[in-house]
Amino acid sequence: MEVNIHEAKTHLSKLIERVQMGEEVIIARAGEPVVKMIRLAPRKRILGHAAGKIRFTEGWEKPLTEAELHRFLGE
């Protein structure tokens, strides 16, 4: 399906629904195609993908001292 920019702006949510159903939508400017809307594959989340990559130093959970806070804030 091909639509002009004005129509795409007016009916964007309906066009997105059509794309989600598998249809490709071409958006044209002055009759010249400039953008193609396609459905993206859903992202798969992998729990624990950062396991072993994050390290905490001893005392990380303790509040900052005044000196550390000023140093952190660049004062």
C-alpha positions in Angstrom: 0.0 0.0 0.0 1.3 3.5 -0.8 0.1 6.7 0.9 1.2 10.3 0.8 2.7 12.0 3.9 -0.5 13.9 4.8 -2.6 10.7 4.7 0.1 8.9 6.8 0.1 11.7 9.4 -3.7 11.6 9.5 -4.1 7.8 9.8 -0.8 6.8 11.4 -2.3 4.5 14.0 -4.4 2.7 11.4 -1.3 2.3 9.2 0.6 0.9 12.1 -2.1 -1.7 12.7 -1.9 -2.7 9.0 1.9 -3.1 9.3 1.4 -5.2 12.4 -0.8 -7.5 10.4 2.1 -8.0 8.0 1.4 -5.4 5.3 4.1 -3.1 4.0 3.2 0.6 3.8 5.1 3.0 1.5 5.0 6.7 2.4 5.5 9.0 -0.6 6.3 12.7 -1.0 4.9 14.3 -4.2 4.4 10.8 -5.6 8.0 9.7 -4.9 8.3 6.8 -2.4 10.6 7.9 0.5 9.8 5.5 3.5 8.8 1.9 3.9 7.1 0.8 7.1 7.6 -2.9 7.9 6.9 -5.0 10.9 9.9 -5.6 13.2 10.5 -9.0 14.8 9.8 -8.9 18.5 12.9 -8.7 20.7 13.7 -11.6 22.9 14.8 -10.7 26.4 17.4 -12.9 27.9 17.4 -12.9 31.7 20.8 -12.9 33.2 22.7 -11.8 30.1 24.8 -9.5 32.3 25.7 -12.2 34.8 29.3 -12.0 35.8 29.9 -8.7 34.0 28.9 -6.4 36.9 31.3 -6.1 39.8 30.7 -4.3 43.1 33.5 -3.0 45.3 33.4 -3.6 49.0 31.1 -1.0 50.7 29.2 -0.1 47.6 25.9 0.0 49.5 27.1 2.5 52.1 26.2 6.2 51.7 28.8 8.5 50.3 30.8 10.6 52.7 30.6 14.4 52.4 34.0 14.5 50.7 33.0 11.7 48.2 29.7 13.5 47.4 31.5 16.8 46.7 34.1 14.9 44.6 31.3 13.2 42.7 29.4 16.5 42.1 32.7 18.1 40.9 32.6 20.7 43.7 
